Amino acid sequence: MADSGLLIVISGFSGSGKGTIMKELIRRYPEKYALSISATTRQPREGEQDGREYFFKTKEEFLSMIEHNELLEHAQYVGNYYGTPKAYVQQQLQAHKHVILEIEIQGALKIKEQFPQTLLLFVTPPSAEILKERLTGRGTETEEVIHSRLSRAVEEADGCEVYDYLVVNDELDEAVENVHEIICSEQQRMRHNLDSIETIKNDLKQFVKGDLS
């Protein structure tokens, strides 16, 4: 009965593996999920392509998107702008796909305010020590940026209790299936199926009246 797409926000500490979890969900269940591609003013990392990982924008282009109300949400993080373009999200939801957004807490709360039925998931490694090891092991960030991300994680840890579910990413395969099961379960919640229930109610009334065979 629940065939409409859900809007899902996945957040987490930088280095928690949330991006890897999302990509694996898309790979395993391409018919069920669509990944929302964010716009950002940060520079591409090695191997990233415009329109695949992000829509890479200049600051002027990004500010123009804000001015023309083309973003569901936007925020500034570690010196760069990030935002969620509206058009793609709306198109995928209408196609009955679950749309996954990877955004930080500020943006998640803005989305939840506009769309109260949004499912919020927060991804964390098993410990702070493992988080630090993952950030250092990337080899793509300066010590200053790593320190900035760890400082940001302290702030995020104080706000993550507003999320619906906590996902501990210790072993990737287990984390991916955990997220998939959470989403499948959420889709069956009554609040996502009110239209279907209303249809059944109306049909039952017609049966009682003898108008349907």
C-alpha positions as CSV (number, residue, x, y, z in Angstrom):
1,M,0.0,0.0,0.0
2,A,2.8,2.4,0.8
3,D,4.1,3.2,-2.6
4,S,4.9,6.9,-2.3
5,G,8.5,8.0,-1.8
6,L,9.8,9.2,1.6
7,L,12.1,12.1,2.1
8,I,15.1,10.9,4.1
9,V,17.9,13.0,5.7
10,I,21.1,11.3,6.6
11,S,23.5,13.3,8.7
12,G,26.6,12.4,10.7
13,F,30.0,13.4,11.8
14,S,32.5,14.0,9.0
15,G,34.3,10.6,8.7
16,S,31.3,8.6,9.9
17,G,30.8,6.9,6.5
18,K,27.4,8.3,5.8
19,G,28.2,9.0,2.2
20,T,29.4,5.4,1.6
21,I,26.3,4.1,3.2
22,M,24.1,6.1,0.9
23,K,26.1,5.1,-2.3
24,E,25.8,1.4,-1.3
25,L,22.0,1.8,-0.7
26,I,21.7,3.2,-4.3
27,R,23.8,0.4,-5.7
28,R,21.9,-2.4,-3.9
29,Y,18.4,-1.0,-4.4
30,P,18.5,1.3,-7.4
31,E,14.7,1.0,-8.0
32,K,13.9,2.2,-4.5
33,Y,16.3,5.1,-3.8
34,A,17.4,8.3,-5.4
35,L,20.3,10.3,-4.0
36,S,19.7,14.1,-3.8
37,I,22.7,15.9,-5.2
38,S,23.6,18.9,-3.2
39,A,25.0,22.2,-4.6
40,T,28.2,23.4,-2.9
41,T,30.8,26.1,-3.2
42,R,33.6,23.9,-2.0
43,Q,36.3,22.7,-4.4
44,P,36.0,19.2,-5.9
45,R,38.1,16.4,-4.4
46,E,40.1,14.1,-6.7
47,G,37.8,12.0,-8.7
48,E,34.6,14.0,-8.0
49,Q,32.5,15.2,-11.0
50,D,30.1,18.0,-11.3
51,G,26.5,16.7,-11.3
52,R,27.5,13.3,-9.8
53,E,28.8,13.9,-6.2
54,Y,27.8,17.6,-6.1
55,F,26.7,20.5,-8.3
56,F,29.9,22.6,-7.9
57,K,28.9,26.3,-7.9
58,T,30.7,29.6,-7.5
59,K,29.7,31.7,-4.5
60,E,27.9,34.1,-6.9
61,E,25.9,31.2,-8.5
62,F,25.0,29.8,-5.1
63,L,23.7,33.2,-3.9
64,S,21.6,33.5,-7.0
65,M,20.0,30.1,-6.3
66,I,19.1,31.4,-2.8
67,E,17.7,34.6,-4.2
68,H,15.5,32.7,-6.7
69,N,14.2,30.2,-4.0
70,E,15.7,27.2,-5.8
71,L,16.9,25.5,-2.7
72,L,15.0,23.4,-0.1
73,E,17.6,24.4,2.5
74,H,21.1,25.9,2.6
75,A,23.8,26.3,5.2
76,Q,27.4,27.3,5.6
77,Y,29.9,24.7,6.8
78,V,33.7,24.9,7.3
79,G,33.8,28.0,5.1
80,N,31.6,26.8,2.2
81,Y,28.0,26.9,1.2
82,Y,25.9,23.7,0.8
83,G,22.2,23.5,-0.3
84,T,19.6,21.1,-1.7
85,P,18.1,22.0,-5.1
86,K,14.3,21.6,-5.1
87,A,13.5,20.4,-8.6
88,Y,15.3,17.0,-8.5
89,V,13.9,16.1,-5.1
90,Q,10.3,16.8,-6.1
91,Q,10.7,14.8,-9.4
92,Q,12.0,11.7,-7.6
93,L,9.4,11.8,-4.9
94,Q,6.6,12.0,-7.5
95,A,8.2,8.9,-9.1
96,H,7.7,7.0,-5.8
97,K,11.3,6.8,-4.9
98,H,12.8,7.4,-1.5
99,V,15.0,10.5,-1.8
100,I,18.0,10.6,0.4
101,L,19.6,13.9,1.4
102,E,23.1,14.1,3.0
103,I,23.1,17.3,5.0
104,E,24.2,18.6,8.3
105,I,22.0,19.3,11.4
106,Q,21.1,22.9,10.5
107,G,19.7,21.8,7.1
108,A,18.0,18.7,8.5
109,L,16.0,20.8,10.9
110,K,15.0,23.2,8.1
111,I,13.8,20.3,6.0
112,K,11.9,18.8,9.0
113,E,10.2,22.1,9.6
114,Q,9.0,22.3,6.0
115,F,8.2,18.6,5.7
116,P,7.4,17.1,9.2
117,Q,7.2,13.5,7.8
118,T,10.9,13.6,6.9
119,L,12.8,10.7,8.3
120,L,16.0,11.8,10.1
121,L,19.0,9.4,10.5
122,F,22.2,10.2,12.2
123,V,25.3,8.1,11.4
124,T,28.2,7.8,13.9
125,P,31.3,5.5,14.2
126,P,31.5,3.3,17.3
127,S,33.7,5.8,19.1
128,A,35.3,9.2,19.0
129,E,38.8,7.6,18.6
130,I,37.7,5.7,15.5
131,L,36.2,9.0,14.1
132,K,39.6,10.7,14.6
133,E,41.4,7.8,12.9
134,R,39.1,7.9,9.9
135,L,39.5,11.6,9.4
136,T,43.3,11.4,9.7
137,G,43.4,8.3,7.4
138,R,41.7,10.1,4.6
139,G,44.9,11.9,3.7
140,T,42.9,14.6,1.9
141,E,42.6,17.2,4.7
142,T,45.1,19.5,6.5
143,E,45.5,19.3,10.3
144,E,43.6,22.6,10.5
145,V,40.6,21.2,8.6
146,I,40.7,18.0,10.7
147,H,40.7,20.0,13.9
148,S,37.8,22.1,12.5
149,R,35.8,19.0,11.7
150,L,36.4,17.5,15.2
151,S,35.3,20.8,16.7
152,R,32.2,20.7,14.6
153,A,31.5,17.2,15.7
154,V,31.4,18.3,19.3
155,E,28.6,20.8,18.3
156,E,26.8,18.1,16.3
157,A,26.9,15.6,19.2
158,D,24.9,18.1,21.2
159,G,22.1,18.3,18.6
160,C,21.8,14.8,17.2
161,E,19.1,13.8,19.8
162,V,16.5,15.5,17.5
163,Y,17.0,12.7,14.9
164,D,14.6,9.8,14.6
165,Y,17.3,7.0,14.5
166,L,21.0,6.6,15.4
167,V,23.0,4.3,13.0
168,V,26.3,3.1,14.3
169,N,28.6,2.4,11.3
170,D,31.0,-0.2,12.6
171,E,30.7,-2.7,9.8
172,L,29.5,-1.3,6.5
173,D,27.3,-4.1,5.2
174,E,25.5,-4.3,8.5
175,A,25.0,-0.5,8.6
176,V,23.6,-0.4,5.1
177,E,21.1,-3.2,5.8
178,N,20.2,-1.5,9.1
179,V,19.3,1.7,7.3
180,H,17.3,-0.1,4.6
181,E,15.3,-1.9,7.3
182,I,14.6,1.3,9.1
183,I,13.3,3.0,5.9
184,C,11.2,0.0,4.9
185,S,9.7,-0.1,8.4
186,E,9.1,3.7,8.4
187,Q,7.2,3.4,5.1
188,Q,4.6,1.2,6.8
189,R,3.8,3.8,9.5
190,M,0.2,4.8,9.5
191,R,1.1,8.5,9.0
192,H,2.5,7.7,5.6
193,N,-0.5,5.6,4.5
194,L,-3.5,7.9,5.4
195,D,-4.5,8.2,1.8
196,S,-4.6,4.4,1.3
197,I,-6.6,3.9,4.5
198,E,-9.1,6.6,3.4
199,T,-9.5,4.8,0.1
200,I,-10.2,1.5,1.8
201,K,-12.7,3.2,4.2
202,N,-14.6,4.7,1.3
203,D,-14.7,1.4,-0.6
204,L,-16.0,-0.4,2.5
205,K,-18.8,2.1,2.8
206,Q,-19.7,1.5,-0.8
207,F,-19.7,-2.3,-0.2
208,V,-22.1,-1.8,2.8
209,K,-24.3,0.3,0.7
210,G,-24.3,-2.4,-2.0
211,D,-22.9,0.0,-4.6
212,L,-20.0,-2.2,-5.5
213,S,-20.0,-5.9,-6.3
